[in-house]
């Protein structure tokens, strides 16, 4: 699981049948402090996320299972909308 920010949409009039009814969003991976930490990619959205929202995603096989009830060929799926991120301060010896 990893964090991302929605930065756009991907319109595909022809797509795999199991993706019918799902939006495809462009997401950039972000770290816990909100800085971009990877290249943008397309993810299937099962949460109705909107532009600019922080989301959490799953990849690989878990992403393919997100579109219930069928197994679909996707590499990334948005499975939650993030309200806040809290990271505890850890003191180093």
MOWO-V848987 format. One record per residue. N is the residue number from 1. PHI is phi in degrees with one decimal (999 if undefined). NEAR is the number of other ideal C-beta (glycine too) atoms within 12 Angstrom. Layout:
# MOWO-V848987
n | phi | near
N | PHI | NEAR
N | PHI | NEAR
This chain:
# MOWO-V848987
n | phi | near
1 | 999 | 19
2 | -150.4 | 30
3 | -91.0 | 31
4 | -154.3 | 42
5 | -127.9 | 33
6 | -74.1 | 35
7 | -120.7 | 25
8 | 177.9 | 22
9 | -123.5 | 19
10 | -124.7 | 23
11 | -97.9 | 12
12 | -133.2 | 16
13 | -72.8 | 8
14 | -119.3 | 8
15 | -152.8 | 20
16 | -52.9 | 18
17 | -53.5 | 13
18 | -68.0 | 20
19 | -94.7 | 28
20 | -59.3 | 16
21 | 92.5 | 17
22 | -104.8 | 30
23 | -86.1 | 28
24 | -108.3 | 31
25 | -116.9 | 36
26 | -94.7 | 27
27 | -128.2 | 44
28 | -107.2 | 28
29 | -64.5 | 28
30 | -131.7 | 26
31 | -85.3 | 17
32 | -63.6 | 18
33 | -93.5 | 12
34 | 93.2 | 18
35 | -80.5 | 12
36 | -66.7 | 16
37 | -133.7 | 16
38 | 176.7 | 18
39 | -82.2 | 13
40 | -66.7 | 20
41 | -150.8 | 26
42 | -90.5 | 30
43 | -135.1 | 41
44 | -77.4 | 43
45 | -108.6 | 36
46 | -107.3 | 31
47 | -120.6 | 27
48 | 65.2 | 18
49 | -68.4 | 32
50 | -118.9 | 18
51 | -57.8 | 17
52 | 83.8 | 19
53 | -75.8 | 24
54 | -83.5 | 30
55 | -135.0 | 37
56 | -117.6 | 33
57 | -125.0 | 39
58 | -121.0 | 28
59 | -125.9 | 25
60 | 60.8 | 16
61 | -61.2 | 15
62 | -60.7 | 22
63 | -64.4 | 31
64 | -65.1 | 24
65 | -89.0 | 21
66 | -69.0 | 32
67 | -90.0 | 32
68 | -66.7 | 15
69 | -99.9 | 8
70 | -111.7 | 18
71 | -84.0 | 18
72 | -115.6 | 26
73 | -81.4 | 19
74 | -127.6 | 35
75 | -101.6 | 20
76 | -147.1 | 39
77 | -139.4 | 41
78 | -82.0 | 40
79 | -118.8 | 30
80 | -167.7 | 24
81 | -106.4 | 24
82 | -90.7 | 26
83 | -86.7 | 10
84 | -157.5 | 10
85 | -126.2 | 18
86 | -120.3 | 9
87 | -120.6 | 11
88 | -71.6 | 7
89 | -72.8 | 6
90 | -116.0 | 6
91 | -82.5 | 5
92 | -99.5 | 4
93 | -68.0 | 3
